Amino acid sequence: MCETCPKKISIPALVREKIMSSAWNSAKTDNCDVQVVVPKSSDFTSDSAQRIIQEIMFCSCDLNIIKEKTKEIEQRLKNMIDVLGRI
């Protein structure tokens, strides 16, 4: 976890699964069209939305860290290939 990321606030697994399942079932189509997911219940509050946004920000930070490390490894591999090519 990087220092600039917001503090992780986890969403209970059942709530997260319900949200993801609902979003997936509402959004999937046979012809790959994009559809807007409209919540069917009024349980979706601004507080729960804020928690989801924070979770997304946390995951985004983790993805950025993975991206940076992948670039470093890619550069190391290029250097190794370059050295082996000189032998």
PyMOL commands that set and color helices and strands:
alter all, ss='L'
color gray80, all
select helices_A, chain A and resi 13-27+46-86
alter helices_A, ss='H'
color red, helices_A
deselect
rebuild
show_as cartoon
